[in-house]
Amino acid sequence: MKTMGLDAYRFSFSWSRILPHGNLHGGVNQEGIRYYNNLINELVSNGIQPFVTLFHWDAPQGLEDDYGGFLSPKIVEDFADYTALCFREFGDRVKHWITLNEPWSFSVVGYAVGDLAPGRCSSWMPANCTAGNSGTEPYTVGHNMLLAHAAAVKRYKEKYQVNDLKGIIGITLNSHWMVPFSGSKSNDDAAGRAIDFMLGWFLNPLIRGEYPLSMRSHVGNRLPKFSKEQSDMVKGSYDFIGMNYYTANYATNIPQSNAINISYFTDSLASLSGERNGVPIGPQAASTWLYVYPRGIRDLLLYVKRRYKNPVIYITENGIDEFNNGNLTLEQALQDDMRIDYHHRHLTFVQRAIKDGVNVKGYFAWSLLDNFEWADGFTVRFGINYVDYKDGLKRHPKKSAYWFKRFLKR
């Protein structure tokens, strides 16, 4: 990282690596504390700022067993305790904290689709989950995540930020950009609802203390309600907003129906697709959901500026993957011109957004290294550095890593 000229590194703490059971009663793992101290010290000594994410979808199994994890409001206090321990142990060197990474992904893919842990969904969903309810649990989990985030921010601001730590704290949200399938008002409205159900679900409470009107209207009593005290705690609970952007979708209006199988996906009355009349919205990456649509990052940033009071934004993820093709030579695998084109074009649109007044303060490429990509495992590669899984995990800079080095020097 130092050789490349990077000045910040975003990484995640594993909750159960620090608190094996998930709460303070189960004791603190000093080996975990030592591991993260070593990492943070090495970063700082090399002039690299640590941006720490406190939760990236790995809820401790102990809390899942005790009360169902994020399905229970009990998690709010346990999360606040865990984060306070991290602030105390590492806050003298960590000045940028992110409470949660992509609560939308955790809530929807873990509790409506069932493809991420804990793999819950309605019995009629394709994932064949053993338990869950795709029409209620995503909203319950999302609600408890917002309350957990706000409780952690409250601890930080009241006890740590006001003293000599002087750091900042935020949350990372993700959203596709939504393009109306056609110029009709109904499809335009569908695109707006789709953004509400992905980004507004979490950003609207942070800015205004309540869920978007479209969600309250269409989800009804399945959407939890904030008490006055909770609303006041959630509203304004950020110093910055992290934004993860990868792709865009076409949005088509769906007429309301009396369908029996209600889920998060039917509530928005919007059908999303990466294609229109057989033509993709942009070139497709290795991941089936990822279509290259660079202007979407500017459109999304301008949308947040206009609708959500122009918060400080760090782009915490932006990137593209290729297939892990075992037939390529190492030399061939390092030639990732499509990744260079992706980042160059997205950064150009980020620059335009900044000139338009969007308050962007940083940009993180996803990802520094090839990684285990959730349900896709090692079948795809997002890294700007190649990891040789067959030779002791040796790292080799891809062409894009050299491009970034030159870009940062300029």
C-alpha positions in Angstrom: 0.0 0.0 0.0 2.8 2.4 0.9 4.6 1.6 -2.4 1.4 2.3 -4.3 1.0 5.7 -2.6 -2.3 4.9 -0.8 -3.0 7.1 2.3 -5.9 5.1 3.8 -6.9 1.5 4.2 -10.5 0.4 5.0 -10.8 -3.0 6.8 -13.3 -4.7 9.1 -13.0 -5.9 12.7 -14.5 -9.3 13.3 -16.9 -8.9 16.3 -16.4 -12.5 17.6 -12.6 -12.2 17.2 -12.7 -9.6 19.9 -15.7 -10.9 21.9 -15.9 -14.6 21.2 -19.5 -14.9 22.5 -20.5 -11.5 21.3 -21.0 -9.8 24.6 -18.8 -8.7 27.5 -20.0 -11.6 29.7 -18.2 -14.1 27.4 -14.9 -12.3 28.0 -12.5 -10.4 25.8 -10.1 -12.3 23.4 -6.8 -10.5 24.1 -5.2 -12.3 21.1 -7.8 -10.5 18.9 -7.0 -7.2 20.5 -3.3 -7.8 19.9 -3.9 -8.7 16.2 -5.7 -5.5 15.5 -3.3 -3.4 17.5 -0.4 -4.8 15.4 -2.3 -4.1 12.1 -3.2 -0.5 13.1 0.3 0.3 14.4 1.8 -1.0 11.1 -0.6 1.1 9.1 0.0 4.3 11.1 3.8 3.9 11.1 3.6 3.8 7.3 1.5 6.9 7.1 -1.7 5.0 6.2 -5.0 6.1 7.9 -7.1 3.1 9.2 -10.8 3.3 8.3 -12.3 0.6 10.6 -15.7 -1.0 9.9 -17.1 -2.5 13.0 -19.6 -4.9 11.5 -19.4 -6.5 8.1 -22.2 -9.2 8.3 -20.4 -11.6 10.7 -22.8 -11.6 13.7 -21.4 -13.7 16.6 -22.9 -17.2 16.7 -23.3 -16.9 20.5 -25.8 -14.0 20.0 -27.6 -15.9 17.3 -28.0 -18.8 19.7 -29.0 -16.6 22.6 -31.8 -14.5 21.1 -31.6 -14.6 17.3 -29.0 -11.9 16.6 -30.3 -8.9 14.8 -33.9 -10.2 14.9 -33.9 -9.1 18.6 -33.6 -5.6 20.0 -31.3 -7.1 22.6 -28.5 -6.8 20.1 -28.5 -3.0 20.4 -26.9 -3.0 23.8 -24.5 -5.8 23.0 -23.4 -4.0 19.8 -22.9 -0.7 21.7 -20.8 -2.5 24.3 -18.6 -4.1 21.6 -18.1 -0.9 19.8 -17.3 1.0 23.0 -14.6 -1.6 23.7 -13.1 -0.9 20.3 -13.2 2.8 20.8 -11.4 2.4 24.1 -8.8 0.0 22.8 -8.0 1.5 19.4 -9.5 5.1 19.3 -6.2 6.8 20.0 -5.0 5.8 16.5 -8.3 5.1 14.6 -9.9 8.4 13.7 -12.5 7.1 11.1 -15.1 4.6 12.3 -17.8 2.9 10.3 -20.5 1.2 12.4 -22.1 -1.1 9.8 -21.3 -2.1 6.2 -24.3 -2.3 3.9 -27.2 -2.9 6.3 -29.4 -3.4 3.1 -27.3 -6.4 2.0 -27.3 -8.0 5.4 -31.1 -7.5 5.9 -32.2 -8.5 2.4 -29.8 -11.1 1.3 -29.6 -12.7 4.8 -33.3 -12.5 5.7 -35.4 -12.1 2.4 -33.3 -14.1 0.0 -31.4 -16.4 2.3 -28.1 -16.4 0.4 -26.1 -14.8 3.1 -25.8 -15.9 6.8 -28.0 -16.6 8.7 -29.8 -17.9 5.6 -33.4 -17.1 6.5 -36.3 -16.5 4.1 -39.9 -17.6 3.5 -40.4 -21.3 2.7 -41.5 -20.5 -0.9 -38.3 -18.7 -1.8 -35.8 -20.4 -4.1 -33.2 -20.7 -1.4 -35.3 -23.3 0.4 -34.6 -21.8 3.8 -35.5 -23.8 6.9 -37.0 -20.8 8.7 -37.8 -17.1 8.2 -40.3 -14.6 6.7 -39.2 -12.6 3.7 -42.0 -10.1 4.3 -41.2 -9.1 7.9 -37.7 -10.2 9.0 -35.7 -7.9 6.7 -37.5 -4.9 8.1 -37.1 -6.1 11.7 -33.4 -6.7 11.2 -32.9 -3.3 9.3 -34.7 -1.5 12.2 -32.5 -3.1 14.9 -29.4 -2.4 12.8 -30.3 1.3 12.7 -30.9 1.3 16.5 -27.6 -0.5 17.1 -25.8 2.0 14.8 -27.3 5.0 16.6 -26.5 3.5 20.1 -22.8 3.0 19.0 -22.6 6.6 17.7 -24.2 7.9 20.9 -21.5 6.1 23.0 -18.7 7.4 20.8 -19.9 11.0 20.8 -20.7 11.2 24.5 -17.7 9.4 25.9 -14.9 9.3 23.3 -15.2 12.0 20.6 -15.6 14.8 23.2 -12.4 13.9 24.9 -9.0 13.7 23.2 -9.8 11.1 20.6 -11.3 13.6 18.1 -12.3 11.0 15.5 -15.4 10.8 13.3 -18.0 8.1 12.9 -20.4 7.1 10.2 -22.1 4.2 8.4 -21.7 2.7 5.0 -24.8 2.3 2.8 -25.0 0.8 -0.7 -27.3 1.5 -3.6 -27.6 0.9 -7.3 -28.6 3.8 -9.4 -32.1 3.3 -10.7 -33.0 4.3 -14.3 -36.7 4.4 -15.4 -37.3 1.6 -17.9 -39.1 4.2 -20.1 -40.1 7.9 -19.9 -43.5 7.2 -18.4 -44.4 8.7 -15.0 -45.2 5.3 -13.6 -41.7 4.0 -14.3 -40.2 7.2 -13.1 -42.1 6.7 -9.8 -40.9 3.1 -9.7 -37.3 4.2 -9.9 -37.9 6.6 -7.0 -39.5 3.8 -4.9 -36.6 1.4 -5.8 -34.1 3.9 -4.4 -36.3 4.5 -1.3 -36.4 0.7 -0.6 -32.6 0.4 -1.0 -30.9 3.6 0.1 -33.7 5.7 1.6 -34.6 2.8 4.0 -31.5 3.6 6.0 -30.6 7.1 4.9 -34.0 8.7 5.5 -34.1 7.8 9.2 -30.5 9.1 9.6 -31.4 12.4 8.1 -35.1 12.8 9.1 -35.7 10.3 11.8 -38.3 8.2 9.9 -38.6 5.8 7.1 -39.5 7.0 3.5 -43.1 7.7 2.9 -43.2 5.1 0.1 -42.0 2.4 2.5 -44.5 3.4 5.2 -47.3 3.4 2.6 -46.5 0.1 0.9 -45.1 -2.0 3.8 -47.7 -0.8 6.4 -47.6 -2.4 9.8 -44.9 -4.9 8.8 -42.5 -1.9 8.9 -41.4 -1.3 12.5 -42.0 2.2 14.0 -39.5 4.4 15.8 -40.5 5.7 19.2 -39.9 9.5 19.7 -36.8 8.7 21.7 -35.5 6.3 19.0 -36.2 8.7 16.2 -34.3 11.4 18.0 -31.3 9.1 18.6 -31.2 7.9 15.0 -31.6 11.2 13.4 -28.3 12.9 12.8 -26.3 9.9 14.1 -23.4 10.4 11.7 -20.4 12.6 10.9 -20.2 11.1 7.4 -22.0 8.7 5.1 -20.0 5.9 3.4 -21.4 5.0 -0.1 -20.8 1.8 -1.9 -21.7 2.0 -5.6 -21.1 -0.7 -8.3 -23.9 -0.7 -10.8 -27.3 0.4 -12.1 -30.7 -1.2 -12.9 -33.7 -0.3 -15.0 -36.9 0.1 -12.9 -40.3 -0.8 -14.2 -43.6 -0.2 -12.4 -45.6 -3.2 -11.2 -49.3 -2.8 -10.5 -50.4 -3.6 -7.0 -51.9 -7.1 -6.6 -53.3 -9.3 -3.9 -50.4 -11.7 -4.1 -50.3 -14.2 -1.2 -46.5 -14.5 -1.2 -45.5 -11.1 0.2 -41.9 -10.2 0.5 -39.5 -7.2 0.5 -39.2 -7.6 -3.2 -43.0 -7.2 -3.9 -43.4 -4.3 -1.6 -41.7 -1.6 -3.7 -43.9 -2.3 -6.8 -40.8 -2.0 -8.9 -39.2 -4.6 -11.1 -35.4 -4.2 -11.5 -33.3 -5.5 -14.3 -29.9 -4.9 -15.8 -31.3 -5.2 -19.3 -34.0 -3.4 -21.4 -35.4 -5.2 -24.4 -32.4 -7.6 -24.4 -29.9 -4.8 -24.3 -27.8 -4.5 -21.1 -27.5 -1.1 -19.3 -23.8 -1.6 -19.6 -21.1 -4.3 -20.0 -21.5 -7.1 -17.6 -18.8 -8.1 -15.1 -18.2 -11.6 -13.8 -20.9 -11.1 -11.1 -24.3 -11.5 -12.7 -25.6 -8.4 -10.9 -22.8 -6.1 -11.9 -23.3 -4.0 -15.1 -20.9 -1.2 -15.7 -22.7 2.2 -15.6 -20.2 4.9 -14.6 -22.5 7.9 -14.8 -24.7 6.2 -12.1 -22.2 7.1 -9.4 -22.5 10.8 -10.2 -26.3 10.6 -10.5 -26.5 8.8 -7.1 -24.1 11.4 -5.4 -26.2 14.3 -6.8 -29.4 12.6 -5.6 -28.0 12.3 -2.1 -26.9 15.9 -2.2 -30.3 17.2 -3.3 -32.5 15.0 -1.2 -30.4 14.4 1.9 -28.8 17.7 2.8 -25.4 17.1 1.2 -23.7 15.1 3.9 -19.9 14.4 4.0 -19.5 11.3 1.8 -16.7 8.8 1.6 -17.0 6.4 -1.4 -16.2 3.2 0.6 -16.5 0.7 -2.2 -16.4 0.9 -6.0 -15.0 -1.9 -8.2 -15.4 -4.7 -10.7 -14.6 -8.4 -10.8 -13.4 -10.8 -13.4 -13.8 -14.6 -13.5 -11.1 -16.7 -11.7 -10.0 -18.4 -14.9 -7.6 -21.2 -14.1 -6.6 -21.5 -17.7 -4.8 -18.1 -17.8 -1.1 -17.7 -17.3 -0.1 -15.4 -14.4 0.9 -12.8 -17.0 -2.5 -12.9 -18.6 -4.3 -12.8 -15.3 -2.6 -9.5 -14.4 -3.8 -7.7 -17.6 -7.0 -6.2 -16.2 -7.6 -3.3 -18.6 -11.3 -3.4 -18.0 -10.7 -2.6 -14.3 -8.6 0.4 -15.2 -11.3 1.6 -17.5 -13.9 1.1 -14.8 -12.1 3.1 -12.2 -11.0 5.8 -14.6 -14.5 6.4 -15.8 -16.1 6.2 -12.3 -13.5 8.6 -10.9 -14.2 11.0 -13.7 -17.8 11.1 -12.7 -16.9 11.5 -9.0 -14.8 14.5 -10.0 -17.8 16.0 -11.8 -20.0 15.4 -8.8 -17.4 17.2 -6.6 -17.4 20.1 -9.0 -21.2 20.1 -8.7 -20.9 20.6 -5.0 -21.2 17.0 -3.6 -19.1 16.8 -0.4 -17.0 13.8 -1.3 -13.9 13.4 0.9 -12.4 10.0 -0.1 -12.5 7.0 -2.4 -11.8 3.4 -1.7 -11.4 0.8 -4.6 -12.9 -2.6 -3.9 -10.7 -4.3 -3.5 -7.0 -4.2 -2.6 -6.7 -8.0 -2.9 -8.7 -10.8 -4.5 -10.9 -12.1 -1.8 -13.5 -14.8 -0.8 -16.5 -13.2 -2.3 -19.4 -14.5 -0.1 -21.6 -17.0 -1.9 -19.4 -16.8 -5.0 -16.3 -17.9 -3.0 -13.1 -17.8 -5.1 -14.8 -18.0 -8.5 -14.4 -14.2 -9.1 -11.6 -11.7 -8.4 -12.2 -8.1 -7.4 -8.6 -7.2 -6.4 -6.3 -4.7 -8.0 -3.6 -7.2 -6.7 -3.7 -10.8 -7.7 -3.7 -13.5 -5.0 -2.2 -16.8 -6.1 -4.3 -19.3 -4.2 -2.1 -22.2 -5.4 1.2 -20.7 -4.3 1.0 -19.7 -0.7 -1.3 -16.7 -1.3 1.5 -14.8 -3.0 0.4 -11.3 -4.1 1.2 -9.9 -7.6 0.2 -6.3 -8.6 -2.3 -6.3 -11.5 -2.0 -3.7 -14.3 -4.6 -1.7 -12.4 -2.4 -1.5 -9.3 0.3 0.2 -11.4 -2.3 2.5 -12.9 -3.5 3.6 -9.4 0.1 4.2 -8.4 0.7 6.5 -11.4 -2.7 8.1 -10.9 -2.0 8.9 -7.2 1.4 10.4 -8.1 -0.2 12.8 -10.5 
